[in-house]
Amino acid sequence: MKVAVVGLGYVGTVTAACLADNGHDVWGVDVDAAKVGEISAGRSPVAEPGLGAIVARVVAAGQLRATTSCLAAVDQAEISLVCVGTPAAARGGTDLSHVRHAVDDIARALRHGTVADRGRHSLVIRSTVPPGTVEEVVAPALAAGLAGAAPVTGVAMCPEFLREGSGVADFLAPPFIVVGTSDACAADAVSSLFSFLGQPVRVVDVRTAEALKYACNAFHATKVSFANELSRLFRLLGADSRQVMSLFCEDTVLNIAPAYLRPGFAFGGSCLPKDLRSLLHLGRRSGVDMPLLAGTLATNELVINEVIERVAASPARTVALLGLSFKMATDDLRESPNVEVAEQLIGKGFEVRIYDQVIKPGRLVGANRRYVHAKLPHLERLLSGSPAQALDGADVALVSASDSAVRAALLAAPPPRVIDLSGQLGGEVEALGGYEGLGW
């Protein structure tokens, strides 16, 4: 394929060189003549292990060319990859001016040049951009720039996952290849472009692809801060944080794993809230600020508050709460977010009916019994014998349980509104007219 790579910074140069080294005819374009000159001379404009040798090799072979003319780069190309910078704007926003300029230049080139034999061109964003950018900025700008004078053009988002210092290795062995688009031809073009990597291309909604890079980077940043925040405290407590985290990483079932990394309701139970508060107490006693862990508790409270506010803002007066313990298949009610929701809604005057197949008030003992009696002293009166009984006449259902009996009851007699707190109710329930997810 002939490929135009717009932007010859770190991402663009790595992308252009690696694509050229795997058989594509690549034209890099940049407004900076110095970068173009470096590549034309067979040198990489950015420092990256192994990249200089690749650039020298593909330039000498005629597989990679560089130019300041977008028309020359895009002419006859089947696909263009936008790899320009998206620096921070004032107040933490994203400056999309380089993206807009790149799209305008590509549209102008398409309007005045010729396209590949297949009469199709795909414009693919590789730069990190906020969700909605392709649909709200790129596609309209491209359509306006083409003004009906160019062939049909598909747009897509294909985020990169390159780390400086290992960019070439990361390009050749990516964690996944994701393309966000509703255009089948654009998806096919990206699949063909990266076919030499031997990995399947995951085609998703364009906003999912845009959001994915933010999720990855935010988690990476959180991991660094998490380890450093703990180390500030553990040093003062006489614990070797390097050894702690080395052992921590050996747990690939819960710690370094997909466990818990799924949108859903707030955490609770007898361990997580208590131990977080204990760490924060140790930090205060030792004079160590721990804003990340403090923010974790604050974020958890916001999840609970959002559910209560959604119900309170509606005309609903009767609420079915399907699931009371902090997670399914247990009767542990200690610090359950569902108990908190029930207590607050009752305090606001709502009629609350509760169904939980595991909870038997007479069998609760110890701290578990004391906790729920303090929060919901009339629990037995609130409990329903079946999900159908709890749902009978309810205006809204708050659902954290996802067992077959709950799903069947929701499908048999759906209430006007269903708020899914777990995200595990399945497609049939999600298709109900009154369904809404907590964070999806």
N, C-alpha and C positions, 0 to 999 in steps of 0.2 A: 504494500500500500504506500501511496505517497501521503506523508503526514506532515502537517504544519504544527510546530510547537511554538506557541506565542508566549514569550517571556523566557529569558535565558539566565535566570537566577539559579539558585540551588536546585529547586525541584525541576525546572525546565531543562537545565543542562543534563542532569542525571537521566531524566526521561528521554530526552532526545538522543543521547549517546547510547543508552541501553537498547532503545528501539532500533536505532541504526545498526547496532552490533548484532542484531537478530534478524537482519534481512530487510527491514523497511527502508524506504527512501525518505529521509527526514530532512526537513528544512526548518531551521530555527530562526525565529525573527525576534528582534528586540529594538527598541528605540535607542538604546545605548550602543553607539558605534564601537566603543572600546570592547564590550563583550563580544560583539560580532567579529571584531578583528582578532580577538584571542582565539575563538573557535576556528575561524578561517585559517589561522596559522597553525592549527592542530594542537592548541593548548586549551585547557579548561579554565574558564574564568572564575571558578570556585575551587577551593581546596577540599578534596574528598579522596580518601584512599582508593586507589585503583582507577579513578575516573580519568586522570590525565592520559594514561596509556590507552584507554578505550577511545577517547576523543581523537588522539593522534592516529589511531588505527582506522577509525571509520571516516575521518576526514580524508586521509590518504587514499582510501578505497572509493571515495566519492559517494559514500552512503549518507554522510552528514554535511550539509551546507548551512551557512549562516548568512543572514541578510537583514537590512533595516527596512526592506520593502515587504509589507504584508501581502501585496498583490503577487509578488514572485513566489512567496512561500505557499500561498493558498491556491494559486492557479494550478488546476488539474489535481488538486489534493482531494482525497476522499474523506478526510477527517482532520479537524483542527483541535488541538488541545490547548486550553487556556491555562497557563501556569504562572500568571502574574501575581505580584504581591497583594495581600489584603491587610495592610497595616491597621493598627488601632487608630480610631478616630477620637475626637473629643468625647469625654464622659464614658469611655470604654466601648463605644460602638465600633463598627467595622467600616473602614474606608473602601468603598467599592469602585472608586473612580478609575483605577487601573483596569478593572474588569469591564467597566462600561466602555473605556477607550478601546480595549482589545476587541470587544464585540462589534463596535462601530467600524473598526478597521477591517475585521473579517467580513462584515456585511458589504462594505465598500469593495473589497477585493472580489467577493462573489458576484457582485453586481457588474463589475467591469471585466472580470476574467472569464476563463472557461473552466468547466468542471470536469471531473473524471468521467470516463466512458459510461459509467453506470448512471450518470446524471443525478447523483445524489451526494450531498455533503452533510456530515454530522459535526456539529459544534459541541465539544465536550469540555465542561469546566473541571479542572483539576485543583484549582485554588480552593482554599478553605473559605466557605461563604455561609452566612446564616441561612437556616431553612426558609424557603420562599424566594430566595434570590433568583434561581433559574426561572421560576414561573413568573415572578413579578418584575424582574429587572432584565434578565438575559433574553428571554423569549420575546417580550415586547420590543426591546431595543433592536433585536435581530430583524423582527418583522418590519419595524419602521425603517431600518437601514436598507433592507432589500427592496421595499416598496413595490413588490410584485414583479421585479425585473430579473429575479434569479430563480433557479430551480428550487424545488421543495427541499427544505433543510430541517433535519432533526436536531433536537437539543437534548443534552444529557448531563448528568453529574457523575463523575468517577473519581472519588477522593483518593489521594495518595497517602501512603503510610511509611514515609521515609524518615529515618533518623539521621541527623548530621553525624558524620563519622562512620556510618555503616550504610549509607544511602544506596550504593550499588548492590550490596548483598540484600538489602531490604527490597529493592526493586525486583530482583530476580527470585526472591522467595517471600512474597507478600503473605500476610496472615489470611487475606481473602481479597478477591477482586469483586468490587461492588459497582454496579452502574444503576443510577436512578433515572428512569425515563419512562414515558408512556409511548415512545416511538419505537416500533419494532426494528426499523432499519438502523436507528442509532444504536440499539442494543446489539444488533448483529455486527455492526462496524466495530464496536469496542471489543466484542468477543473475538473477532478476527484479528484485531490489533494485538491482543495479548495472548493469542492462542499458543505461542511458543512457550509460555510459562507452564502449560500443562495443568492449569487449575480451572475449575468451572467458574463462570461469571455469574454472580448472583444479581438478578434483575429485580429491583425494588422500586417503590415509589420514590420520586425525586427528592421529596423532603426527608425521607428516611436516609437516603444517601448523604444529603447535606448535613443532617444532624449527627450521623454516625461519627464523623471526624471530631466533632465537638465532644461527644460522649467519650471517645477514646482519650483525647488530650486532657479532658477534665479528670478522668480517672487516673491517668498517669500522674498528673499534678497532685491529686489527692493522695496517692500512694507515697510519693516523696514526702509530702507534709505529714502524713500519718506516722511514717517511720521516724521522722525528725522530731515530731512533737512528743512521741513516746520516749525518744532517746534523751530529751532534755530532762524529763522526770526520772527515768530509770537511772541515769548517771548519779543523780543526787540520792537515790535510794540504794545505791551500791550494786545495781544490776548491770551486767554487760549487755547493752542494747543490741550489739552486733550478734551476739550469741542468741539472744532472744529472737531476733528477727530471722536468723538463719534457721532456727528450729521452726519458727512460725511458717516459713515458706515450704517446709517439708510436708505440711498438711495440704494435700491437693484435693481433699474431699470437701472441705469447707472454706479454708483460707484462700488458697490460690486456686480458685474453682468457680464455676458458674453459680454456685450456691449463693442465695440471697440477692443476686444481681438480676432481679426481675421486678418490674413495677408492681406494686400492690399496696396493701394497707400498712399501717404503722407497726413497728416492732413492739413487743411487750414480753410478758413472762417474768419468771423469778430471777433471771440472770442478767440479760442485757441492760435494762435500765439501771438496776442496782449497781452493776460493776462499772458502768460508765460514770455514775455519780460518785462512786468510790474513788475512781481515778482522778476525777475533777477535785474531789476533796483533798487527795494527796497532793495534787498540784498546788492548790491554794495554800496548804500547810507548808509546802516547800518553796513557795514564792515563784511558781512556774505557771505562766499563762498557757492555757490549752484551748485556744479558740476553735480548733477543728472539732474536738470532741464535744465542747460546749455547744457548737453549732449543730452537731448530730442530734443532741437531745432537743434543741429548738426546732429543727426541721421535723422531727418526729411529732412534736406537738402541733405543728402546722398541718400535717396530714390529717390528724384527728379533727382539728378545728374546721378544716375545709368541708369535711363530711357534715358536720353539725350545721355549718353555715348554709350549705346547699339545701338541707332540709328546712332550716328555719326561714329561708328566703322564699319557700314555696307555700302554696295554700294547704299543704298536707297537714293533717292533724293526727292521723293514725299511722304508726310506723311498725313494720314487721322487721325485726332484727334476726336474720337467719345466720346463726353462729355467734357464740358468746365468748368462748375461751380464746386465748391469744393465738392459737392455731388449732387446726382440725385434729381429731383423734386424741385429744387430751382434755382433761377436766380442770386443768390449771387456769384459774381465773385471775391470778395475781398480776397486776398491772396490765391486764388485757385492754387494748384500745377499744374493744367492743363494749366492755363494761363501762369505760369512760364515756363512750357515746351514749349508751343507754341512760346513765346517770344524768348527763347534761340535758338530754332531750326530755326526760321526765321532769327535771327541774324547770324546763321551759314550758311545761304544760302539755306535752305530747302524750298521747296514749301509745305505749310501747308494748308490743307483743314479741316474745323471744322464743326462738326454737333452737335447740342445740341437742343433737341426738345423744351426746355423751354426758351432759350435765345431769346429775341426780343430786338435788340439794341435800337430801338426807345422808348422802355418802361423802360429802365434803368434810374434810378434817383439817385440823391445825391451822397454820397461817393462811391456807387457801380459804377455809371457811370464814375465818375472822375478816379477811380482806373483802370478800363479797358481801358479808353481812354489814360491813361498814359502808359499802358503796350502794348496794341494792338490798336493803333489809327485807323487802317483800318479794324476793326473787321467785318463790314458789307461785305466788299469785300472777307473776308476769309470764311464766313459762307456758308455752303451748305444747300439746301432745304430739303435734305433727306440723310440718311446714305448711300444709294446706290450711290448718286451723289458724296459724299465725297470719297467713296471707288473707284470710277471709275478711273482706271489707277494708283492707289496708290501702292507704293512699300511695305509699312508697315502701319499697323493700330495700333494706341495706343488707347485702349478701356477701358474707365472707366464707361461708360453707359452700362446698361445690360437690357434695355427694349426689348420688343419683336421685335420691328422694327429693332433695331440694330442687334439682333441675326439672324433674317431672312435675312438681307442684307449680313451679313458675310457668312452665309451658301449658299446663292444664288450665290455670286461672291467673294469667298475668295481671299484676296490679298496674295502675296507670304509669308508674315510674319504678324502674329497677336500677339501683346504683350498685354496680359490681365492684366490690372491694378487693377481690382476689385476682381477677383476670383469668380465671380458670373455669368459667361456666360453660364455655363452648359456643360454637357458631349458632346453634338453634336459639339459645337464649339471647345471644347478642343481636339476633335478627328481630327481636321483639321491638315493637314500636316505641315503647317507653324506656328502652335500655340506654344506659350511659355508663361508661367506665370511669374509674376514679382518676386515672392519669393517662387515659388513652382514648 
